[in-house]
Amino acid sequence: MDVLLETDRLVLRWFTPDDADDLVALDADPAVMRFINGGSATPRDEIVDDVLPALVASRQRADGYGYWAAVERDTGRFVGWFHLRPGRDAGPDEPELGYRLRRDAWGRGYAAEGSRALVDHAFADLGASRVYAEAMAVHTASRRVMEKSGLRYVRTFHADWPVRIDGDEHGDVEYAITREEWEAARGEQ
């Protein structure tokens, strides 16, 4: 198992072709996909032919960014994935944080635990100047994860998404933490 990092309860490791069934199950849950595409499952062939190869290939990035499978440290059970990737409109030192977890892993603090670890990794190991994350404004659980991960609300914006879903009329939100804020928070611990 090629591990990026470990937390108290999670291991974030690189994806392998053996993760196909777990990804299919994750993206087949309408509750998981609700704020992504309105609840539609991602077809298995799309995951096997397109999504998983892209996730596996992310380990080839030279800049330390990528997508990682998250598994429980004690059991090895797949709970979802996290990413730290260059942002769409940001510089290379301002990565975007993201996550998607199985419904049975919700409410256990895994999303915040993994996100905090990746924020630390971005600043301590990759030299990031800022880390940000985005979610639908109505996705209160994801907003709580961002806050628990040390990110603060920056703005509300309206993206032009190809698929309209319930709640998107309220827009999307951006949360972020700068290197200075991260260093100050670490000094308070």
C-alpha distance (Angstrom), angle and dihedral (degrees) to the residues before:
residue distance angle dihedral
M1 . . .
D2 3.80 . .
V3 3.81 103.7 .
L4 3.79 126.5 -163.0
L5 3.78 95.6 -175.6
E6 3.78 145.2 -25.5
T7 3.78 130.4 -137.9
D8 3.79 128.5 -171.1
R9 3.81 91.1 -79.5
L10 3.80 107.9 9.4
V11 3.77 140.9 63.8
L12 3.80 117.2 -156.1
R13 3.79 107.9 -156.1
W14 3.77 137.0 166.5
F15 3.79 117.4 -87.3
T16 3.80 119.9 -105.7
P17 3.82 131.6 -168.5
D18 3.83 86.8 -101.5
D19 3.82 89.6 71.7
A20 3.82 94.3 73.8
D21 3.82 97.3 101.4
D22 3.81 92.3 47.9
L23 3.81 91.8 50.2
V24 3.80 92.1 47.3
A25 3.82 90.4 51.5
L26 3.81 91.7 46.7
D27 3.80 94.2 51.2
A28 3.82 93.1 41.5
D29 3.81 92.3 66.6
P30 3.84 109.5 96.5
A31 3.81 91.0 -153.7
V32 3.81 91.4 55.2
M33 3.81 91.4 48.3
R34 3.83 96.4 41.8
F35 3.81 96.7 100.3
I36 3.80 93.6 35.0
N37 3.79 103.7 53.7
G38 3.80 106.4 -14.6
G39 3.81 95.9 -84.3
S40 3.80 104.6 -54.7
A41 3.79 119.4 144.4
T42 3.78 119.4 -119.1
P43 3.83 107.1 -119.9
R44 3.80 114.6 -109.8
D45 3.81 93.1 -123.7
E46 3.80 90.6 54.1
I47 3.81 90.5 52.1
V48 3.81 93.8 45.7
D49 3.81 96.6 41.5
D50 3.81 102.5 34.5
V51 3.80 117.6 6.1
L52 3.80 101.7 45.4
P53 3.83 95.6 43.8
A54 3.82 88.6 52.7
L55 3.81 91.2 49.3
V56 3.81 91.9 48.0
A57 3.81 90.7 47.0
S58 3.81 92.0 52.9
R59 3.82 88.2 80.6
Q60 3.81 88.3 68.6
R61 3.80 90.9 68.7
A62 3.78 110.6 114.9
D63 3.79 94.4 -152.5
G64 3.81 98.2 69.7
Y65 3.77 95.7 -110.1
G66 3.78 124.7 121.1
Y67 3.80 149.0 107.1
W68 3.80 122.4 -66.1
A69 3.77 133.5 -166.1
A70 3.79 111.9 -127.2
V71 3.79 117.5 -142.4
E72 3.77 131.8 174.9
R73 3.77 109.1 -97.5
D74 3.81 94.6 -138.5
T75 3.80 100.1 42.0
G76 3.82 106.3 21.1
R77 3.82 88.8 -129.3
F78 3.82 114.2 155.9
V79 3.80 110.6 -115.7
G80 3.80 100.7 170.7
W81 3.77 140.0 -80.2
F82 3.79 143.3 -73.8
H83 3.77 132.2 -157.3
L84 3.75 138.4 -161.7
R85 3.79 108.7 -172.3
P86 3.78 139.2 155.8
G87 3.77 109.1 -81.7
R88 3.78 123.3 -112.7
D89 3.79 96.9 -118.9
A90 3.80 100.4 14.0
G91 3.77 133.5 90.2
P92 3.81 122.7 -95.8
D93 3.80 90.5 -96.8
E94 3.84 92.5 57.0
P95 3.81 105.9 72.0
E96 3.77 126.7 -174.5
L97 3.80 118.1 -123.3
G98 3.80 119.6 -146.7
Y99 3.79 141.2 165.4
R100 3.79 142.7 -178.9
L101 3.80 121.0 -168.0
R102 3.77 136.2 -174.1
R103 3.78 113.2 -100.3
D104 3.81 91.9 -117.6
A105 3.82 87.8 59.1
W106 3.81 94.0 54.2
G107 3.79 119.5 110.2
R108 3.80 93.8 24.0
G109 3.79 97.9 97.8
Y110 3.80 94.7 -110.8
A111 3.80 95.3 124.4
A112 3.81 93.1 53.6
E113 3.81 92.3 41.9
G114 3.79 93.7 52.9
S115 3.80 92.5 40.6
R116 3.81 93.1 51.7
A117 3.81 89.6 50.7
L118 3.82 91.6 51.5
V119 3.81 92.1 46.8
D120 3.82 88.3 53.4
H121 3.82 89.9 46.9
A122 3.81 91.5 50.4
F123 3.79 93.5 53.6
A124 3.81 102.0 32.2
D125 3.80 100.0 38.9
L126 3.80 107.6 20.2
G127 3.79 101.3 37.5
A128 3.80 95.2 -124.8
S129 3.79 117.8 176.3
R130 3.81 94.2 -158.6
V131 3.82 138.1 5.9
Y132 3.78 121.5 -156.8
A133 3.80 139.3 -179.9
E134 3.79 134.0 -167.7
A135 3.79 135.3 -153.9
M136 3.77 140.2 160.7
A137 3.80 109.0 -77.3
V138 3.82 90.3 -122.0
H139 3.83 92.9 52.8
T140 3.80 94.5 97.4
A141 3.82 95.3 169.1
S142 3.80 92.0 57.7
R143 3.79 90.7 45.9
R144 3.82 89.4 54.1
V145 3.81 89.8 51.3
M146 3.80 90.3 53.1
E147 3.80 91.4 49.7
K148 3.82 92.8 47.2
S149 3.81 87.7 50.4
G150 3.80 91.0 58.8
L151 3.79 97.9 -101.2
R152 3.80 119.8 132.8
Y153 3.79 130.9 -149.7
V154 3.82 112.3 -89.6
R155 3.80 107.7 168.5
T156 3.78 150.5 -31.0
F157 3.79 117.0 -121.1
H158 3.79 138.7 170.0
A159 3.79 115.0 -123.8
D160 3.78 121.5 -164.8
W161 3.81 99.5 -121.7
P162 3.80 118.9 -173.9
V163 3.81 92.1 -133.4
R164 3.81 119.2 52.3
I165 3.79 113.6 -144.3
D166 3.78 135.0 177.9
G167 3.77 111.0 -76.6
D168 3.79 98.3 20.2
E169 3.79 90.0 109.9
H170 3.84 85.4 75.1
G171 3.79 90.6 59.9
D172 3.76 133.1 -135.5
V173 3.78 130.0 -68.7
E174 3.77 132.3 -139.1
Y175 3.79 122.9 -149.4
A176 3.80 124.1 -175.4
I177 3.78 146.9 171.1
T178 3.79 125.3 -153.9
R179 3.78 126.5 -145.1
E180 3.82 89.3 -108.8
E181 3.81 92.0 53.0
W182 3.81 90.8 46.8
E183 3.81 92.1 49.9
A184 3.82 91.6 47.6
A185 3.82 91.5 50.2
R186 3.82 91.1 49.5
G187 3.80 89.8 50.9
E188 3.80 90.0 55.8
Q189 3.80 93.5 55.5
